[in-house]
C-alpha cells in the first residue's frame, strides 16, 4: 500500500511540474507573440497578447501595457492607466517599470511632481542593475533635490519590499 501511495505522490508531483512548465512556456510564447507584434507595429495584436498576462500578474506584460497607455499605441493615450500598470509591475520589483514610474513622478505626469518618489524608484531600479538609473539619480541630486530629500528617498527605498501579485486572492 505504501508503494502505491508513493507512486501516486510521485505521479501527482510530475503532473504538477509538467503543468507549471506548460503554463510558463505558454505565457512566454504569448509574451514573445506580443513582442513580435509590437515590433511590427501591430499594436492591437500586441495588446491582445500582453493584456491577459498583465491581468494575471506578469510584471513584464504589465510594464508593456503601461507603456502602450503612456504612448497611446493600440489604446487611447491614458497616463493614469500607464501609472497603474507601471506601479503594479514596479511593486513586484521589475526594474524597467521602476524607471518608467520614476519618470512619471519626475515629470509630474498625471501625478503630482515628486522628486523624492522619483528618486526612490530610480534607486530601486539602479540596485537591480537597470542601465541609466544611476545617472538619473545623479541628475536628480544635482539639479532638483536637497540633501534631506535624497536622505528621505533613500530611507523609503531601504524600507521598500517587493509585493508579488496574486490575483486569485
C-alpha positions in Angstrom: 0.0 0.0 0.0 2.9 2.4 0.9 4.4 1.8 -2.5 1.2 2.7 -4.3 0.9 5.9 -2.2 4.5 6.8 -3.0 3.9 6.1 -6.7 0.7 8.3 -6.7 2.6 11.1 -4.9 5.4 10.9 -7.5 2.8 10.9 -10.3 1.0 13.9 -8.9 4.3 15.8 -8.4 5.3 15.0 -12.0 2.0 16.2 -13.4 2.2 19.4 -11.3 5.7 20.1 -12.7 4.5 19.5 -16.2 1.5 21.8 -15.8 3.7 24.6 -14.4 6.2 24.2 -17.2 3.5 24.2 -19.8 1.9 27.3 -18.2 5.2 29.1 -18.1 6.1 28.2 -21.7 2.6 29.3 -22.9 3.0 32.6 -21.1 6.4 33.1 -22.6 5.0 32.3 -26.0 2.3 34.9 -25.5 4.8 37.5 -24.3 7.0 36.8 -27.3 4.0 37.0 -29.7 3.2 40.4 -28.2 6.9 41.5 -28.6 6.8 40.4 -32.3 3.5 42.2 -32.9 4.8 45.3 -31.2 8.0 45.3 -33.3 5.8 45.0 -36.4 3.8 48.0 -35.1 0.7 45.8 -34.8 -0.2 47.4 -31.5 -3.7 45.8 -31.3 -2.2 42.3 -31.5 0.5 43.2 -29.0 -2.1 44.5 -26.6 -4.2 41.4 -27.0 -1.2 39.1 -26.4 0.1 41.1 -23.3 -3.1 42.1 -21.6 -4.2 38.7 -20.2 -0.7 38.2 -18.9 -0.7 41.6 -17.3 -4.0 40.9 -15.6 -2.6 37.6 -14.4 0.2 39.5 -12.7 3.1 39.2 -15.1 5.4 42.2 -14.4 6.9 42.4 -17.9 3.5 42.4 -19.6 2.2 45.0 -17.0 5.1 47.3 -17.9 4.5 46.8 -21.6 0.8 47.6 -21.2 1.7 50.7 -19.2 4.0 51.8 -22.0 1.2 51.4 -24.5 -1.1 53.5 -22.5 1.6 56.2 -22.0 2.2 56.4 -25.7 -1.3 55.7 -26.9 -0.2 52.7 -29.0 -3.1 50.3 -29.7 -5.1 52.0 -26.9 -6.2 55.6 -26.2 -3.5 57.6 -24.5 -4.2 57.4 -20.8 -1.4 58.3 -18.4 -3.4 57.3 -15.4 -3.7 53.8 -16.7 0.0 53.9 -17.6 0.9 54.7 -14.0 -1.4 52.0 -12.7 0.3 49.3 -14.8 3.8 50.7 -14.1 3.1 50.6 -10.4 1.8 47.1 -10.5 4.9 45.9 -12.3 7.3 48.1 -10.2 5.8 46.9 -6.9 6.9 43.4 -8.0 10.4 44.5 -8.5 10.6 44.9 -12.2 13.4 47.5 -12.8 12.1 48.8 -16.2 8.8 49.6 -14.6 10.6 51.3 -11.7 12.3 53.7 -14.1 9.1 54.3 -16.0 7.2 55.1 -12.8 10.2 57.3 -11.7 9.9 59.3 -14.9 6.2 59.8 -14.4 6.9 61.3 -10.9 9.8 63.3 -12.4 7.7 64.9 -15.0 4.5 65.2 -12.9 2.6 63.1 -15.5 -0.9 62.5 -14.1 0.6 62.6 -10.6 2.0 65.5 -8.6 5.6 66.0 -9.4 7.6 64.3 -6.7 11.4 64.1 -6.9 11.6 62.1 -3.7 9.3 59.4 -5.1 11.1 59.5 -8.4 14.5 59.1 -6.7 13.2 56.1 -4.7 12.1 54.3 -7.8 15.3 55.1 -9.7 17.4 54.0 -6.8 15.5 50.7 -6.6 16.0 50.2 -10.3 19.7 51.0 -10.0 20.0 48.4 -7.3 18.6 45.9 -9.7 21.2 46.9 -12.4 18.9 49.0 -14.6 21.1 50.8 -17.1 20.9 54.6 -16.9 19.3 54.6 -13.5 22.4 55.7 -11.6 23.0 58.6 -14.0 19.4 59.8 -13.4 20.0 59.7 -9.7 23.0 61.9 -10.1 21.0 64.3 -12.2 18.2 64.5 -9.7 20.6 65.1 -6.8 22.5 67.8 -8.7 19.5 69.7 -10.2 16.4 69.2 -8.1 16.9 67.7 -4.7 18.1 68.9 -1.3 20.3 66.5 0.8 17.3 66.0 3.1 15.1 64.9 0.2 17.8 62.5 -1.0 18.0 61.0 2.5 14.2 60.7 2.6 14.2 58.9 -0.7 17.0 56.6 0.3 15.1 55.7 3.5 11.9 55.0 1.5 13.9 52.7 -0.9 15.5 50.9 2.0 12.1 50.2 3.6 10.6 49.1 0.3 9.8 45.4 -0.3 8.5 43.7 -3.5 4.9 42.6 -3.4 4.3 39.8 -5.9 0.8 39.8 -7.2 -1.6 37.0 -6.6 -4.8 37.9 -8.4 -6.6 34.9 -7.0 -6.6 36.3 -3.5 
